[in-house]
């Protein structure tokens, strides 16, 4: 098998409008499907907002203090905002294996590996999608979320990683439908990092992530 070329790597400065990002993702997905665009890893930051996935329970929107968007991805309510690194991962699974579960697992593993480079021991949790660690009180807490959509075998959306967001902003929702566990961040764990630090860790572990999605025959 031949190794596929690496995806385009884009980092957007400042805050990116969410609706514009959704439209851009759809445009890129169509181009990838048509063989007219490269796969892409797009790292960005959004203004404060809540997103609703396809399994959303309206009762879990506790306080709509920020705009609420229909994301079109799987999952329930999530928060995006300043201090959170969002990664939109657009890959062609016809080239990297038509196995959505394997893709989600690899995506989780990528964020876990990047966090290890930043001094945080993170893990998966049985029956709970996302990235988990122990907070400074020893409680299991969520530090990253996973939410994906696959359209014509092109992936959309991806992950969010809490670098230094205002954690009180999560109080307007039941994050990902899981009320019994808190959320945390690199800053709250006493592991302050810049977006440049986080992006460098993600770049360093990108090849290992892609290697878990071997090119299709």
C-alpha contacts under 8 A as a table, 3 or more apart, distances in Angstrom:
res1	aa1	res2	aa2	distance
1	X	215	X	6.72
1	X	216	X	7.73
1	X	217	X	6.58
2	X	215	X	7.21
3	X	215	X	6.75
4	X	215	X	6.71
6	X	39	X	7.71
7	X	38	X	6.38
7	X	39	X	4.59
7	X	40	X	4.67
7	X	41	X	6.27
7	X	91	X	7.64
8	X	38	X	6.43
8	X	39	X	6.04
8	X	40	X	4.49
8	X	41	X	6.03
9	X	40	X	6.00
9	X	41	X	4.96
9	X	42	X	6.17
9	X	43	X	7.97
10	X	40	X	7.45
10	X	41	X	6.22
10	X	42	X	4.81
10	X	43	X	6.15
11	X	42	X	5.95
11	X	43	X	4.73
11	X	44	X	6.00
12	X	15	X	7.98
12	X	16	X	7.47
12	X	42	X	7.54
12	X	43	X	6.30
12	X	44	X	5.12
12	X	45	X	7.66
13	X	16	X	7.98
13	X	44	X	6.86
13	X	45	X	7.71
14	X	44	X	7.76
14	X	45	X	6.72
15	X	44	X	7.26
15	X	45	X	5.15
15	X	46	X	4.84
15	X	47	X	5.76
15	X	82	X	7.47
16	X	20	X	7.55
16	X	21	X	6.93
16	X	44	X	6.76
16	X	45	X	6.02
16	X	46	X	5.06
16	X	47	X	7.05
17	X	20	X	5.37
17	X	21	X	6.24
17	X	46	X	6.30
17	X	47	X	7.05
18	X	21	X	4.99
18	X	22	X	6.31
18	X	46	X	6.50
18	X	47	X	7.90
19	X	22	X	5.15
19	X	23	X	6.37
20	X	23	X	5.17
20	X	24	X	6.12
21	X	24	X	5.00
21	X	25	X	6.09
22	X	25	X	5.14
22	X	26	X	6.31
22	X	71	X	7.76
23	X	26	X	5.19
23	X	27	X	6.24
24	X	27	X	5.08
24	X	28	X	6.18
25	X	28	X	5.15
25	X	29	X	6.02
25	X	90	X	7.89
25	X	156	X	6.65
25	X	157	X	7.87
26	X	29	X	5.06
26	X	30	X	6.24
26	X	156	X	7.86
27	X	30	X	5.30
27	X	31	X	6.35
28	X	31	X	5.00
28	X	32	X	6.12
28	X	37	X	6.64
28	X	90	X	7.97
29	X	32	X	5.13
29	X	33	X	6.13
29	X	90	X	6.93
29	X	151	X	7.87
29	X	154	X	6.04
29	X	155	X	7.46
29	X	156	X	7.35
30	X	33	X	5.11
30	X	34	X	6.16
31	X	34	X	5.07
31	X	35	X	6.16
31	X	36	X	4.87
31	X	37	X	4.69
31	X	38	X	7.80
32	X	35	X	5.06
32	X	36	X	5.74
32	X	37	X	4.53
32	X	38	X	5.92
32	X	39	X	6.43
32	X	92	X	7.08
32	X	154	X	7.37
33	X	36	X	7.52
33	X	37	X	7.91
33	X	92	X	7.41
33	X	152	X	7.24
33	X	154	X	6.76
34	X	37	X	7.55
35	X	38	X	7.88
39	X	90	X	5.52
39	X	91	X	5.11
39	X	92	X	6.84
40	X	88	X	7.90
40	X	89	X	6.12
40	X	90	X	5.06
40	X	91	X	6.68
41	X	87	X	6.78
41	X	88	X	5.90
41	X	89	X	4.77
41	X	90	X	6.29
42	X	87	X	5.62
42	X	88	X	5.02
42	X	89	X	6.45
43	X	85	X	6.85
43	X	86	X	5.73
43	X	87	X	4.57
43	X	88	X	6.44
43	X	199	X	7.93
44	X	85	X	6.11
44	X	86	X	5.35
44	X	87	X	6.52
45	X	80	X	7.80
45	X	81	X	6.67
45	X	82	X	6.15
45	X	83	X	7.35
45	X	84	X	6.26
45	X	85	X	5.65
45	X	86	X	5.85
46	X	49	X	7.70
46	X	80	X	6.03
46	X	81	X	5.00
46	X	82	X	6.08
46	X	84	X	7.87
46	X	86	X	7.84
47	X	80	X	7.01
47	X	81	X	4.74
47	X	82	X	5.79
48	X	66	X	6.26
48	X	67	X	7.69
48	X	79	X	7.39
48	X	80	X	5.71
48	X	81	X	3.99
48	X	82	X	6.56
48	X	169	X	8.00
49	X	66	X	4.98
49	X	67	X	5.09
49	X	68	X	6.01
49	X	69	X	7.60
49	X	79	X	5.91
49	X	80	X	5.49
49	X	81	X	6.31
50	X	64	X	7.95
50	X	66	X	6.49
50	X	67	X	6.20
50	X	68	X	4.71
50	X	69	X	6.31
50	X	77	X	6.63
50	X	78	X	5.64
50	X	79	X	4.56
50	X	80	X	6.28
51	X	68	X	5.54
51	X	69	X	4.76
51	X	70	X	5.84
51	X	71	X	5.63
51	X	76	X	7.90
51	X	77	X	5.49
51	X	78	X	5.30
51	X	79	X	6.33
51	X	80	X	7.68
52	X	56	X	5.87
52	X	68	X	7.06
52	X	69	X	6.05
52	X	70	X	4.91
52	X	71	X	5.60
52	X	72	X	7.62
52	X	75	X	7.69
52	X	76	X	5.55
52	X	77	X	4.60
52	X	78	X	6.74
53	X	56	X	5.39
53	X	70	X	6.52
53	X	71	X	5.65
53	X	72	X	5.83
53	X	73	X	5.20
53	X	74	X	5.10
53	X	75	X	4.73
53	X	76	X	4.46
53	X	77	X	6.09
54	X	71	X	7.92
54	X	72	X	6.18
54	X	73	X	6.14
54	X	74	X	5.14
54	X	75	X	5.94
54	X	76	X	6.58
55	X	74	X	6.54
55	X	75	X	5.27
55	X	76	X	5.20
56	X	60	X	7.69
56	X	75	X	6.70
56	X	76	X	4.15
56	X	77	X	6.11
56	X	177	X	7.90
57	X	60	X	5.65
57	X	61	X	7.77
57	X	76	X	7.03
57	X	177	X	7.87
58	X	61	X	5.66
59	X	62	X	6.84
60	X	77	X	7.33
60	X	173	X	5.53
60	X	174	X	5.08
60	X	177	X	6.77
61	X	64	X	6.44
61	X	77	X	7.39
61	X	172	X	6.33
61	X	173	X	4.64
61	X	174	X	6.72
62	X	171	X	7.60
62	X	172	X	5.00
62	X	173	X	5.08
62	X	174	X	7.24
63	X	171	X	7.59
63	X	172	X	4.27
63	X	173	X	6.61
64	X	67	X	6.89
64	X	68	X	7.11
64	X	172	X	6.10
64	X	173	X	7.88
65	X	172	X	6.75
72	X	149	X	7.18
73	X	147	X	6.12
73	X	148	X	5.32
73	X	149	X	4.69
73	X	156	X	7.87
73	X	157	X	7.03
74	X	147	X	5.77
74	X	148	X	5.83
74	X	149	X	6.18
75	X	147	X	6.20
75	X	176	X	6.51
76	X	175	X	7.56
76	X	176	X	4.89
76	X	177	X	6.09
77	X	173	X	6.65
77	X	174	X	6.88
77	X	175	X	5.75
77	X	176	X	5.20
77	X	177	X	6.87
78	X	145	X	7.93
78	X	170	X	7.99
78	X	173	X	7.44
78	X	175	X	5.39
78	X	176	X	5.83
79	X	169	X	7.54
79	X	170	X	6.17
79	X	173	X	7.89
79	X	175	X	7.31
80	X	84	X	6.70
80	X	86	X	7.84
80	X	160	X	7.72
81	X	84	X	5.88
81	X	165	X	6.74
82	X	164	X	7.93
82	X	165	X	5.76
82	X	166	X	7.80
83	X	162	X	6.79
83	X	163	X	5.58
83	X	164	X	4.54
83	X	165	X	4.05
83	X	166	X	7.42
84	X	160	X	6.63
84	X	161	X	5.68
84	X	162	X	4.67
84	X	163	X	5.26
84	X	164	X	6.40
84	X	165	X	5.59
85	X	160	X	5.65
85	X	161	X	5.18
85	X	162	X	6.50
85	X	163	X	6.61
85	X	195	X	7.06
86	X	158	X	7.74
86	X	159	X	5.90
86	X	160	X	4.31
86	X	161	X	6.39
87	X	157	X	7.33
87	X	158	X	5.72
87	X	159	X	5.26
87	X	160	X	6.14
88	X	156	X	6.49
88	X	157	X	4.62
88	X	158	X	4.77
88	X	159	X	6.75
89	X	155	X	6.60
89	X	156	X	6.04
89	X	157	X	6.01
89	X	158	X	5.26
90	X	154	X	6.42
90	X	155	X	4.79
90	X	156	X	5.31
90	X	157	X	7.45
91	X	96	X	7.74
91	X	154	X	5.64
91	X	155	X	5.32
91	X	156	X	7.89
92	X	95	X	5.56
92	X	96	X	6.33
92	X	153	X	6.06
92	X	154	X	4.69
92	X	155	X	6.66
93	X	96	X	4.46
93	X	97	X	5.05
93	X	98	X	5.15
93	X	99	X	7.58
93	X	153	X	5.20
93	X	154	X	6.03
93	X	155	X	7.36
94	X	97	X	5.84
94	X	98	X	5.83
94	X	153	X	6.08
94	X	154	X	7.86
94	X	216	X	6.91
95	X	215	X	5.25
95	X	216	X	5.06
96	X	213	X	5.05
96	X	214	X	5.38
96	X	215	X	4.51
96	X	216	X	5.51
97	X	213	X	6.21
97	X	214	X	6.69
97	X	215	X	6.59
97	X	216	X	5.55
98	X	153	X	7.04
99	X	102	X	5.37
99	X	103	X	6.29
100	X	103	X	4.94
100	X	104	X	6.19
100	X	150	X	7.88
101	X	104	X	5.16
101	X	105	X	6.13
102	X	105	X	5.09
102	X	106	X	6.06
102	X	213	X	7.79
103	X	106	X	5.08
103	X	107	X	6.12
103	X	213	X	7.04
104	X	107	X	5.00
104	X	108	X	6.24
104	X	146	X	7.76
104	X	148	X	7.75
105	X	108	X	5.16
105	X	109	X	6.17
106	X	109	X	4.91
106	X	110	X	6.14
106	X	209	X	5.95
106	X	212	X	6.28
106	X	213	X	7.62
107	X	110	X	5.10
107	X	111	X	6.63
107	X	146	X	7.90
107	X	158	X	7.66
107	X	159	X	7.78
107	X	209	X	6.93
108	X	111	X	5.44
108	X	112	X	6.23
108	X	124	X	7.30
108	X	130	X	6.68
108	X	131	X	6.58
108	X	146	X	7.21
109	X	112	X	4.97
109	X	113	X	6.02
109	X	209	X	7.15
110	X	113	X	5.20
110	X	114	X	6.24
110	X	202	X	7.34
110	X	205	X	6.44
110	X	206	X	6.93
110	X	208	X	7.53
110	X	209	X	5.34
111	X	114	X	5.05
111	X	115	X	6.14
111	X	131	X	7.54
111	X	144	X	7.98
111	X	161	X	7.96
111	X	202	X	7.13
112	X	115	X	5.14
112	X	116	X	6.32
112	X	121	X	7.62
112	X	122	X	5.52
112	X	123	X	6.28
112	X	131	X	6.94
113	X	116	X	5.12
113	X	117	X	6.75
113	X	205	X	6.51
114	X	117	X	5.31
114	X	118	X	6.70
114	X	198	X	7.43
114	X	201	X	4.86
114	X	202	X	5.22
114	X	204	X	7.58
114	X	205	X	6.13
115	X	118	X	4.91
115	X	119	X	6.40
115	X	120	X	5.23
115	X	121	X	6.85
115	X	122	X	6.79
115	X	201	X	7.40
116	X	119	X	5.11
116	X	120	X	5.06
116	X	121	X	5.61
116	X	122	X	7.15
117	X	120	X	7.40
117	X	201	X	6.17
118	X	191	X	7.44
118	X	193	X	7.70
118	X	197	X	7.89
118	X	198	X	7.53
118	X	201	X	7.17
119	X	191	X	7.12
120	X	133	X	7.76
120	X	186	X	7.86
120	X	191	X	7.60
121	X	133	X	6.43
122	X	131	X	6.51
122	X	132	X	5.44
122	X	133	X	4.62
122	X	134	X	7.90
123	X	131	X	5.90
123	X	132	X	5.26
123	X	133	X	6.27
124	X	128	X	7.58
124	X	129	X	7.23
124	X	130	X	6.57
124	X	131	X	5.61
124	X	132	X	6.00
125	X	128	X	5.36
125	X	129	X	6.99
125	X	130	X	7.56
125	X	131	X	7.61
125	X	132	X	6.76
126	X	129	X	7.91
129	X	145	X	7.39
129	X	146	X	6.59
130	X	142	X	7.17
130	X	144	X	5.85
130	X	145	X	4.59
130	X	146	X	5.18
131	X	142	X	5.87
131	X	143	X	5.79
131	X	144	X	4.74
131	X	145	X	6.15
131	X	146	X	7.75
132	X	140	X	6.75
132	X	141	X	5.65
132	X	142	X	4.54
132	X	143	X	5.75
132	X	144	X	7.00
133	X	140	X	5.71
133	X	141	X	5.52
133	X	142	X	6.39
133	X	143	X	6.80
134	X	137	X	7.59
134	X	138	X	5.25
134	X	139	X	5.25
134	X	140	X	4.49
134	X	141	X	5.63
135	X	138	X	5.24
135	X	139	X	5.39
135	X	140	X	6.34
135	X	141	X	5.98
135	X	184	X	6.67
135	X	188	X	7.83
135	X	189	X	6.16
136	X	139	X	7.40
136	X	188	X	7.87
136	X	189	X	6.04
139	X	181	X	7.87
139	X	182	X	7.93
140	X	181	X	6.57
140	X	182	X	7.41
141	X	181	X	5.68
141	X	182	X	4.98
141	X	183	X	5.07
141	X	184	X	5.96
142	X	145	X	7.51
142	X	181	X	7.24
142	X	182	X	6.44
142	X	183	X	4.60
142	X	184	X	5.90
143	X	161	X	6.18
143	X	162	X	5.59
143	X	183	X	5.97
143	X	184	X	5.10
143	X	185	X	5.41
143	X	186	X	7.69
144	X	159	X	7.00
144	X	160	X	5.42
144	X	161	X	4.36
144	X	162	X	6.02
145	X	159	X	5.54
145	X	160	X	5.23
145	X	161	X	6.70
146	X	158	X	5.87
146	X	159	X	4.48
146	X	160	X	6.65
147	X	157	X	6.31
147	X	158	X	5.44
147	X	159	X	6.15
148	X	155	X	6.92
148	X	156	X	5.88
148	X	157	X	5.04
148	X	158	X	5.21
148	X	159	X	7.90
149	X	155	X	5.81
149	X	156	X	5.07
149	X	157	X	6.32
150	X	153	X	5.49
150	X	154	X	5.40
150	X	155	X	4.47
150	X	156	X	6.07
151	X	154	X	5.21
151	X	155	X	6.45
151	X	156	X	7.59
161	X	185	X	7.76
162	X	165	X	6.19
162	X	184	X	6.99
162	X	185	X	4.65
162	X	186	X	6.50
163	X	185	X	5.31
163	X	186	X	4.95
163	X	187	X	6.24
163	X	192	X	7.53
163	X	193	X	6.82
163	X	194	X	7.61
163	X	195	X	7.54
164	X	185	X	5.91
164	X	186	X	6.32
164	X	187	X	5.16
164	X	188	X	7.42
164	X	192	X	7.58
165	X	185	X	7.30
166	X	169	X	5.80
167	X	170	X	5.70
167	X	171	X	7.71
167	X	183	X	7.19
167	X	184	X	7.12
167	X	185	X	7.95
168	X	171	X	5.43
169	X	172	X	6.31
170	X	173	X	5.97
170	X	174	X	7.60
170	X	175	X	6.75
170	X	183	X	7.88
171	X	174	X	7.23
174	X	177	X	5.13
174	X	178	X	6.08
174	X	179	X	5.58
175	X	178	X	5.87
175	X	179	X	7.02
178	X	181	X	6.54
179	X	182	X	7.62
184	X	188	X	6.06
184	X	189	X	7.17
185	X	188	X	5.07
185	X	189	X	6.20
186	X	189	X	5.16
186	X	190	X	6.49
186	X	191	X	4.98
186	X	192	X	5.61
186	X	193	X	6.88
187	X	190	X	5.22
187	X	191	X	5.35
187	X	192	X	4.50
187	X	193	X	7.20
188	X	191	X	7.33
188	X	192	X	7.95
189	X	192	X	7.85
193	X	196	X	7.95
193	X	197	X	5.82
193	X	198	X	6.75
194	X	197	X	5.06
194	X	198	X	6.40
195	X	198	X	4.99
195	X	199	X	5.95
196	X	199	X	5.09
196	X	200	X	6.05
197	X	200	X	5.18
197	X	201	X	6.32
198	X	201	X	5.14
198	X	202	X	6.25
199	X	202	X	5.02
199	X	203	X	6.07
200	X	203	X	5.00
200	X	204	X	6.10
201	X	204	X	5.08
201	X	205	X	6.40
202	X	205	X	5.29
202	X	206	X	5.94
203	X	206	X	5.11
203	X	207	X	7.93
204	X	207	X	7.34
205	X	208	X	5.51
205	X	209	X	6.49
206	X	209	X	5.09
206	X	210	X	6.28
207	X	210	X	5.14
207	X	211	X	6.02
208	X	211	X	5.04
208	X	212	X	6.62
209	X	212	X	5.48
209	X	213	X	7.28
210	X	213	X	5.24
210	X	214	X	7.14
211	X	214	X	5.64
